[in-house]
Every structure is written in structure tokens, then in C-alpha cells.
């Protein structure tokens, strides 16, 4: 799996958009970009994934650059409940093995 | 409600006393997996299962056993727990469609302390 690089921490004001970057410069053509988050010590929660195109669901938007070497997860209107560690992971969908969770970005949403 | 359940949620035990952590999912998922999470080390996979009676080792399988006799259940067995197995454990499941997995659904976690 390609290695990802994320900032260790970020702050965001409540109600504003949170933009979480992820670099994955060695991503392969068949590797997807996944985002998960973990609130305190709860089980990680799937947010979104994408291959090439930008994706949006009820939780967030995923913007992948044209060269696929980086991506941004956007939480359009962050709330205090979005405070969590956010993990960016790249892997092939056919991979039997684990999601390799790195250190992630600790997002703190402030009132 | 679609979910992955784990029991117990908290367990304190002593070295050498066999224990089982249960995991069950109600989504008819083929793929199930166990992870442990330790400070500074992130989540590491212990074992995974592609389907009933099919299991394989992850990154840190030593000291653990698993079984997959039914599709919905994937228990984690510690035959002789040791203090270095003190950790937060997560079970996860995923649909395996056309040879691909996408999102994984995680259980709430089991905090195990071995003294």
C-alpha cells in the first residue's frame, strides 16, 4: 500500500468547513483513497472513498487531484461532534488484508 | 440496525487465564477482521477471515487464535494471555463483492488488561 502523509493536528471553528489534506505521492493506478475517523476510543468509522473522481456523500466530500498524488477531505459544516482523528488510507480494493491506519490527523472543532 | 458487536467491552484478567472476545455482525458480511490498537502504533491487524472456515494471519497473530464457524461470528481467543496483550481490540466486517472490499464496519472495541 502507498504511504500517506497527513498533518498531525488541525483546528477548525464550529460551522466552518474543515479541509483535511493527505499526500499519497506513490499511489498506484488501482489504489483507492479511503477516509476513516475515530472519535476518542470508539471503533473507526468509514467516511468516504474514491479512485479518481471527486466523491460526495452525506458526511463529507473527497477531492482527489488530477495526478492522484494528494486528496482533501472536506467536512462542509464542522460540528463539535466531528472532533476526532481522521485517517487517510490508500489500498487496492482487492486487497485481502488490513486497512493500514497511520497516525492520522487529530481534528479539533472549537466553538 | 446494521452493526458489529463485541463482548465484553472491558475485561481485566490475569496472565495465563484463557479468554474469548466475541464478535458478531448482522450484515451478512463475508470478510471479518480483528485489530489491536496501542498508543503510538496505530491499528494493527491480528487475523482476518474471508468467509466461513477461511482465516489468515495479519501482522501480529502471535498469541491469538480465531475461528469462523458461522458467517456472523468471529471470536478472538487468547489461550494464555500475557501483559503485552493489554490493548484495545476492534473487530471489523466488510462485504466482499466481486473480490473487492470497500468500507469496513468496526465494533465498539474491547479494552483488555492482563495483569
Interface residues (C-beta under 8 A of the other chain):
Chain A: X32 X34 X41 X42 X43 X44 X45 X46 X49 X93 X94 X95 X96 X97 X98 X99 X101 X102 X103
Chain B: X4 X31 X33 X35 X42 X43 X44 X45 X48 X50 X56 X58 X59 X88 X90 X92 X99 X100 X101 X102 X103 X104 X105 X106 X107 X108 X109 X111
